[in-house]
Amino acid sequence: MKEKKKLLISFSGGRTSAYMMFMILNSEKFKEEYDFKIVFANTGKEHEGTLEFVRDCAKNFNCEIVWIEAKHLDDNGNPFTKKGWGVNFKIVDFETASRNGEPFEEMLSVLGIPCSSAPFCSDQLKRKPIEKYLKSIGWKGYWKAIGIRVDEIDRMNENRVKKKILYPLVKEFPTKKIEILNWWKNNSFDLNIPLNLGNCDICWKKSFKVLINNTKDFPERFEWWQKMINKYSHKSRNSDKKISFFRGGKSIKELFEMGELSQEQLTLFAEEYKLDGCSESCEVYK
């Protein structure tokens, strides 16, 4: 019998990722060709609805989802390497998963504030811990299934074969966003979080348009991010620059001030504020 290839299903906790997972798990072709491992990396800043959705997917799809969290400090509170880039992992579950940003803050305490010029948080909080976990169970040379849809084809990595990346929703199950939304409407359960929060509630990768709306709808969500800026901006490797998570060095105070502008005023400054810039891009593998 031909030995099966190994396939990591990188589960973000979103609808598209969950739909891809469902399609793979129910595909005879995939089951014949691959052994699966589904991994969800929790940053500690996921919305509670996301955590509930991951739990519900495992239950309703009858599959095992491994929950992991990044570790940047050892048991003595020291970074794993002198430069601080070493990452380990710990296994958690729905009950024990961090809900107050603990893995994220541990990373910040070592590496400082990530931003558009130093976007290391996905790498440090997701990719590297996942790879450490897979290495710990003896996995190597595995393929990775990523939830990019056929209407996002421009986001596919041109070196995907070399990097062993699969895009099932482009090739095997070509699917558009509207089809996925309709599929979930007819399902017995769904992701229950406000649209503008998404995974990682006030992620700095969100567009200014979304962030401005969040200053009005979820002002309390910014408190944690401001606290992190106050505590860890001094650790940035670009300490001579204005420190902030957000593009252009915008402070949270400035985001709230932008929220006070009228729609007409915002339109006038649309280019400066990049209102419709990258909304959210947090893939583990690109």
C-alpha positions in Angstrom: 0.0 0.0 0.0 1.3 3.4 -1.0 2.3 5.5 2.1 0.0 8.5 2.6 1.4 12.0 2.5 0.9 14.3 5.5 -1.4 17.3 5.3 -1.6 20.1 7.8 -5.0 21.8 7.8 -4.2 25.2 9.2 -7.5 26.3 10.8 -7.8 30.0 11.4 -11.1 29.8 13.2 -13.0 31.5 10.4 -15.9 30.4 8.1 -13.7 29.9 4.9 -11.1 27.9 6.8 -13.8 25.8 8.4 -15.6 25.2 5.1 -12.3 24.1 3.6 -11.7 21.7 6.5 -15.2 20.2 6.1 -14.7 19.6 2.3 -11.3 18.0 2.9 -12.6 15.7 5.7 -15.4 14.5 3.4 -13.3 14.0 0.3 -12.5 10.4 -0.6 -9.6 11.7 -2.8 -8.0 13.6 0.1 -8.7 10.7 2.6 -7.0 8.2 0.3 -4.0 10.5 -0.4 -3.3 12.2 3.0 -3.1 11.8 6.7 -4.6 14.9 8.3 -3.6 17.0 11.3 -5.8 20.0 12.1 -4.2 22.8 14.2 -5.7 26.0 15.6 -3.2 28.5 17.0 -4.8 30.8 19.7 -3.3 34.2 20.1 -5.3 35.0 23.2 -7.0 37.9 21.4 -9.5 35.8 19.6 -13.2 36.7 20.1 -15.0 34.2 22.4 -17.3 33.4 19.5 -14.2 32.2 17.5 -13.2 29.8 20.3 -16.8 28.5 20.5 -16.8 28.0 16.7 -13.6 26.0 16.8 -15.0 23.8 19.5 -18.3 23.4 17.6 -16.5 22.5 14.4 -14.7 19.6 16.1 -17.9 18.3 17.5 -20.1 18.7 14.4 -17.5 17.6 11.9 -16.4 14.7 14.1 -12.7 15.5 14.0 -9.8 16.3 16.3 -8.5 19.9 16.3 -5.3 20.5 18.2 -5.3 23.8 20.0 -1.8 25.4 20.6 -0.5 28.6 22.0 2.9 30.2 21.4 5.5 30.3 24.3 8.2 32.9 24.1 9.4 32.5 27.7 10.7 29.4 29.5 9.6 28.3 32.9 12.1 30.7 34.5 10.7 33.7 32.5 13.7 33.9 30.1 13.5 34.1 26.3 14.4 30.8 24.6 17.2 32.5 22.6 19.4 35.5 23.3 17.8 37.6 20.5 14.4 36.5 21.6 13.1 35.0 18.3 12.9 31.4 19.7 9.4 30.1 20.0 7.9 27.1 21.7 4.3 25.9 22.1 1.9 24.5 24.6 -1.2 22.5 24.0 -4.5 23.9 25.3 -8.2 23.3 24.8 -11.5 25.3 24.8 -11.5 25.4 28.6 -7.8 26.3 29.1 -7.3 28.5 26.1 -6.0 32.1 26.9 -8.7 34.8 26.7 -6.8 37.9 27.8 -4.0 38.1 25.3 -1.5 36.2 27.4 0.5 34.5 24.4 0.4 37.8 22.5 1.7 39.8 25.5 4.4 37.3 26.2 5.6 37.8 22.6 5.5 41.6 23.0 7.5 41.4 26.2 10.3 39.9 24.3 10.1 41.4 20.8 8.2 44.6 21.1 5.4 45.9 19.0 4.7 44.4 15.5 3.5 46.7 12.7 3.3 47.0 9.0 7.1 47.4 8.7 7.7 44.5 11.1 4.7 42.2 10.7 6.1 39.3 12.8 3.1 38.4 14.9 1.5 35.8 12.6 4.9 34.2 12.2 5.6 34.2 15.9 2.2 33.4 17.3 1.0 30.9 14.6 3.4 29.5 12.0 6.4 28.8 14.2 4.5 27.3 17.2 2.6 25.1 14.7 5.8 23.9 13.1 7.3 23.2 16.6 4.3 21.1 17.5 4.4 19.1 14.2 8.1 18.5 14.7 7.4 17.2 18.2 5.2 14.5 16.8 7.7 13.5 14.1 6.1 15.3 11.1 8.3 16.6 8.4 8.0 17.2 4.6 4.2 17.8 5.1 1.8 19.7 2.8 -0.3 22.7 4.1 -3.9 23.3 3.2 -4.7 27.0 3.2 -8.2 28.6 2.9 -7.8 30.9 0.0 -10.9 31.0 -2.2 -11.1 31.0 -6.0 -12.1 34.7 -5.9 -8.8 35.4 -4.0 -6.6 33.7 -6.6 -4.2 36.7 -6.7 -3.2 35.8 -3.1 -1.8 32.4 -4.1 1.9 31.9 -3.6 3.7 31.5 -6.9 6.1 29.1 -5.2 3.3 27.1 -3.7 4.5 23.7 -5.1 8.0 24.2 -3.7 6.6 25.3 -0.3 4.1 22.4 -0.4 1.0 24.6 -0.1 -2.4 23.5 -1.3 -5.4 25.7 -2.1 -8.3 23.3 -2.1 -10.9 26.1 -2.5 -9.2 27.2 -5.7 -8.5 23.8 -7.3 -10.4 20.8 -5.9 -13.4 22.7 -4.6 -13.5 26.1 -6.3 -15.6 28.3 -4.1 -16.4 32.0 -3.8 -17.2 34.0 -0.6 -20.9 34.2 -1.3 -21.1 30.5 -1.7 -19.5 29.9 1.7 -21.7 32.5 3.4 -24.8 30.8 1.9 -23.5 27.3 3.0 -23.2 28.5 6.6 -26.6 30.1 6.6 -28.0 26.6 5.9 -25.8 24.9 8.5 -26.8 23.8 12.0 -24.3 26.2 13.6 -22.2 29.2 12.6 -19.5 31.6 13.6 -21.1 34.1 16.0 -19.0 37.2 16.2 -19.5 40.9 15.0 -18.2 41.3 11.5 -15.8 44.1 12.2 -14.1 42.3 15.1 -13.0 39.2 13.2 -10.3 37.1 14.6 -7.9 39.0 16.9 -10.3 41.7 17.8 -8.5 45.0 17.0 -5.9 43.6 14.7 -3.7 46.3 13.3 -4.0 44.8 9.9 -7.6 45.8 9.6 -8.4 48.8 7.4 -8.7 52.2 9.0 -12.3 52.1 7.9 -13.0 49.1 10.0 -10.9 50.4 12.9 -12.7 53.7 12.9 -16.0 51.9 13.1 -14.7 49.8 16.0 -13.8 53.0 17.9 -17.6 53.7 17.9 -19.0 50.2 18.3 -16.4 48.6 20.6 -14.3 51.3 22.2 -13.5 49.1 25.2 -11.6 46.7 22.9 -8.9 49.2 22.4 -7.9 49.3 26.1 -5.7 46.2 25.9 -3.9 47.4 22.8 -3.2 50.8 24.4 -1.9 49.0 27.5 0.5 47.0 25.4 1.8 50.1 23.6 2.4 51.7 27.0 4.2 48.7 28.4 6.3 47.4 25.4 6.9 50.1 22.8 10.3 50.7 24.3 11.4 47.2 23.2 10.9 48.0 19.5 13.9 47.6 17.3 13.0 51.0 15.7 13.0 53.0 18.9 13.8 56.2 17.1 10.4 56.0 15.3 6.9 56.7 16.5 5.7 53.4 18.1 2.3 52.0 17.3 0.7 48.8 16.0 -1.2 50.7 13.3 -0.2 51.7 9.8 1.5 55.1 9.4 2.3 55.2 13.1 -1.3 56.2 13.9 -2.0 56.2 17.6 -5.2 54.9 19.2 -6.0 58.5 20.1 -5.7 59.4 16.5 -8.0 56.6 15.5 -10.7 57.9 17.9 -10.2 61.4 16.5 -10.7 60.0 13.0 -13.9 58.5 14.3 -15.2 62.0 15.1 -14.9 63.1 11.5 -17.9 63.2 9.2 -18.1 60.9 6.2 -17.4 63.9 4.0 -14.3 64.8 5.9 -13.1 61.2 5.8 -13.6 61.1 2.1 -11.4 64.1 1.7 -8.6 62.4 3.6 -9.3 58.9 2.1 -5.9 58.6 0.5 -4.0 59.8 3.6 -5.9 57.5 5.9 -5.9 54.6 3.4 -9.5 53.8 4.5 -9.8 50.9 2.2 -6.4 49.4 2.6 -5.6 45.8 3.5 -8.6 44.8 5.7 -7.1 41.7 7.3 -4.4 39.3 6.2 -3.2 36.9 8.7 -2.4 33.7 6.8 0.0 31.3 8.6 1.6 30.2 5.3 1.9 32.6 2.3 
